């Protein structure tokens, strides 16, 4: 996602290793692993960015493609994508299908 034409600019100047570490811990906790997530709450972490619904959808699509390419079991992928969707209001004010 950091190299993506539509959303990569959000990650300019971001420490990529730290981003991967935070994403890993956040996701591992959701999937049931007992590890510490040391990042800021999602709303606070994304507040400085004007993330629109289209940006959110693009990141979700990238995740969908990665899950498929990595042959993640469908039930796990679906739960993961549903979890991401449940976090929408913490990342963007746009609802599903909106890009204001």
C-alpha positions in Angstrom: 0.0 0.0 0.0 2.9 2.4 0.6 3.7 2.2 -3.2 0.1 2.4 -4.4 -0.7 5.4 -6.6 -4.0 6.1 -4.9 -3.0 5.9 -1.2 0.8 5.7 -1.1 1.2 9.4 -0.5 -0.3 9.0 3.0 2.9 7.0 3.9 5.5 9.4 2.6 8.1 9.9 5.4 6.6 7.1 7.4 9.1 4.6 9.0 8.0 1.5 6.9 9.5 -1.0 9.4 7.5 0.6 12.2 4.4 0.6 10.1 4.7 -3.1 9.4 5.3 -3.8 13.1 2.2 -1.8 14.1 0.0 -3.4 11.4 1.3 -6.8 12.4 0.5 -6.3 16.1 -2.9 -4.8 15.5 -3.9 -7.6 13.2 -2.4 -10.4 15.4 -4.4 -9.1 18.3 -7.6 -9.2 16.2 -6.8 -12.7 15.2 -6.4 -13.8 18.8 -2.7 -13.6 19.4 -1.7 -12.3 22.8 0.7 -9.6 21.8 1.0 -5.9 22.7 -0.2 -3.3 20.2 1.7 -0.1 21.1 0.3 2.2 18.4 -2.1 5.0 19.0 -5.8 4.4 18.8 -7.0 4.3 15.2 -8.9 7.6 15.4 -6.0 9.5 16.8 -3.5 7.8 14.4 -5.5 8.8 11.3 -6.9 12.2 12.5 -4.2 14.2 10.8 -5.0 12.8 7.4 -8.1 13.5 5.2 -8.9 9.9 4.4 -11.9 9.6 2.2 -14.1 6.6 1.6 -12.3 5.9 -1.7 -8.9 5.8 0.1 -10.4 3.4 2.7 -11.8 1.2 0.0 -8.5 1.2 -1.9 -6.6 0.0 1.2 -9.3 -2.7 1.8 -9.0 -3.8 -1.9 -5.2 -4.1 -1.5 -5.7 -6.2 1.6 -8.2 -8.4 -0.3 -5.8 -9.0 -3.1 -2.9 -9.8 -0.7 -5.1 -12.2 1.3 -6.0 -14.0 -1.9 -2.5 -14.1 -3.2 -1.3 -15.5 0.1 -4.1 -18.1 0.0 -5.4 -17.1 3.4 -8.4 -19.3 4.2 -11.6 -17.7 3.0 -13.2 -17.7 6.4 -10.2 -15.9 7.9 -10.0 -13.4 5.0 -13.7 -12.7 5.3 -13.5 -12.1 9.1 -10.4 -9.9 8.5 -12.1 -7.8 5.8 -15.3 -7.5 8.0 -13.2 -6.4 10.9 -11.5 -3.7 8.7 -14.9 -2.5 7.6 -16.1 -2.3 11.3 -13.2 0.2 11.9 -14.3 2.5 9.0 -15.7 5.2 11.3 -12.4 5.5 13.2 -10.5 6.2 9.9 -12.9 8.2 7.7 -16.2 10.1 8.1 -17.3 8.6 4.7 -19.7 5.7 4.8 -19.5 2.7 2.5 -19.6 3.9 -1.2 -19.0 7.5 -0.2 -16.0 9.6 -1.2 -16.6 13.1 -0.1 
